[in-house]
Amino acid sequence: MGAGPLYLGFDLSTQQLKGKLAVFALASIVIASDLKVISEAKVDFDADFGAKYKITKGVQTNEDEGEVYAPVAMWVEAVDLVLTRLKEKGCPMDQIKGISGSGQQHSSVYWNEHAELALKKLDGGKTLLDQLSNAFAYEFTPNWQDHSTQTECDHFDAHLGSKQKLADATGSAAHHRFTGTQILRMRRRRPEVYSKTARISLASSFLASLFLGAIAPIDISDVTGMNLWDIAGEKWNETLLELTATKEGVPELRKKLGDVPIDGGGSLGGISSYFVQRYGFSADCQIAPFTGDNPATILSLPLRPHDAIVSLGTSSTFLMNTPNYKPDPSYHFMNHPTTKGHFMFMLCYKNGGLAREKVRDKLPKPSGSDPWENFNKHVLETPPLDIRKEGDKAKLGLYFPLPEIVPNIKAGTWRYTCNAADGSDLKETSDWGSEPDPRIIVESQALSMRLRSHNLVSKPEGRPQLPAQPRRIYLVGGGSLNPAIARVFGDVLGGAEGVYKLDVGGNACALGGAYKALWALERKNADESFDDLIGKRWKEEDAIQKVDDGYRDGVFQNYGKVLGAFNTMENEIFEVAHN
């Protein structure tokens, strides 16, 4: 290993994907300037701290009130442990030039009046926990799975006049996990905690604060997961601050939240002497802004405008880099973590792999070792929309074994047919048997993503004869390994340059954090984009594999003909079965 600069990325997420196993952990990755991974270490919350902190899957729960939360002390202790493991692996800590990372979005940490001084005076001869145990106004941090804030969500959705107006202002309608509703509930439910709170951090800025030795500002992308930031105005939304803290309490809340730098790059300052003394970091190491786990995911590769990442795990997520801001209550827009004027478009679905498994299990069991053999056979042998001959109706369906978020519909299965030529004559129908379902469920999942993203894409650059579609589609998660699923997502969503399986190792968020640190500290100036800098060094042959051609002339257009009918079907079902 040479003596060139290294960059350290962290991920403080409740759930991380390690192969096919869910791991609840704090992960770290060290990279060189050429993006080569030098070292990795992690702390598994359940394995390392389960007994001490009485957690399961990284959290504690209060089911009576719908609260889900993690002990802040566990997070603090995990930082020392993961750095100890990194050092024990022989990582040259003194060569690390910059640090960034990610934290689970929306989670909030409540510091008290002693926190700033405690961070400033950290002594490398003692642990972080020994010195920071009295720095918090609240010993827990609400987790993204928390669903205790329905009353507060109702207030947020109504306060600006409608869910749409809230989405217009902040990028999203109100959600249980979003930080604004959590702060409002904290003020009402635990006023003594709110009163003792001097500063509020997100998980990402909390982690940055430890390394900085001072309260770090909230990141320009992560702040848009709070329902408090005016995206167009680039400032805190005064009306929503009033809702959260009362009109008289707005100045106090502003102090608790702090100012938000507009630039996602640069340095927040040098590393705390604690880490120099205890782990051998260079005193010249700089701390770059940390961001949320979802924004960090889109930094794990040079995701160009109109590229999309589709995560096909137990649940499904659709992420896109777009210059277009067209918010809607059914999805999320967040500031791009590195590129001003661009946004991260995000769809989150509960029903992903689990729903596909339910359909799979209704088929005869395959004779071989692959449990997906028969499912895949039916997916590939069933024509698009199960139109086998001229005059056949197109088949559409929704398959929700769990209550869904997008759209907000109860658990259930619905099957419809319509005219293939224009989507007319839409009708609910009875069960059409198990054999078409594998194709129809995968199509329905992809059609939902296309319905909500089609206004954000453009005609491929240099190929004006093609319809508007994503440039590339990157698949991640367990479903990305399935060629039949990849084929259908290419059929429905397109992908002018194809569909790719993305493999960036066990933790895309930590890697995105390391890339962010490199970009933040090596860019020539504020105008050198993340995509340009990282793109020149990224070796795509090491990280992606083309698994489908994507756009198919005629097939793509045929799905477009029934997209309106799919939307109407969702609306009809919503009217009778919304959550």
VENRAQUI-V567271 format. One record per run of one state. SS is the DSSP state (alpha for helix, beta for strand, coil for the rest). FROM is the first residue (numbers start at 1). LEN is the number of residues. If there is no record, write none. Layout:
ss;from;len
SS;FROM;LEN
SS;FROM;LEN
//
This chain:
ss;from;len
coil;1;5
beta;6;13
coil;19;2
beta;21;12
coil;33;4
beta;37;8
alpha;45;9
coil;54;2
beta;56;1
coil;57;2
beta;59;4
coil;63;4
beta;67;5
alpha;72;17
coil;89;4
alpha;93;3
beta;96;8
coil;104;4
beta;108;4
coil;112;3
alpha;115;6
coil;121;7
alpha;128;5
coil;133;3
beta;136;1
coil;137;3
beta;140;3
coil;143;7
alpha;150;10
coil;160;3
alpha;163;8
coil;171;8
alpha;179;11
coil;190;1
alpha;191;6
coil;197;2
beta;199;4
alpha;203;10
coil;213;9
alpha;222;4
coil;226;3
beta;229;2
coil;231;4
beta;235;2
coil;237;1
alpha;238;8
coil;246;1
alpha;247;11
coil;258;11
beta;269;2
coil;271;2
alpha;273;7
coil;280;6
beta;286;2
coil;288;3
beta;291;2
alpha;293;5
coil;298;10
beta;308;5
coil;313;3
beta;316;7
coil;323;9
beta;332;4
coil;336;7
beta;343;7
coil;350;3
alpha;353;8
coil;361;12
alpha;373;9
coil;382;2
alpha;384;3
coil;387;6
beta;393;8
coil;401;8
beta;409;1
coil;410;2
beta;412;8
coil;420;7
beta;427;2
coil;429;8
alpha;437;17
coil;454;19
beta;473;4
coil;477;1
alpha;478;4
coil;482;1
alpha;483;11
coil;494;5
beta;499;4
coil;503;5
alpha;508;15
coil;523;7
alpha;530;8
coil;538;2
alpha;540;3
coil;543;1
beta;544;5
coil;549;6
alpha;555;7
coil;562;1
alpha;563;15
beta;578;1
coil;579;1
//
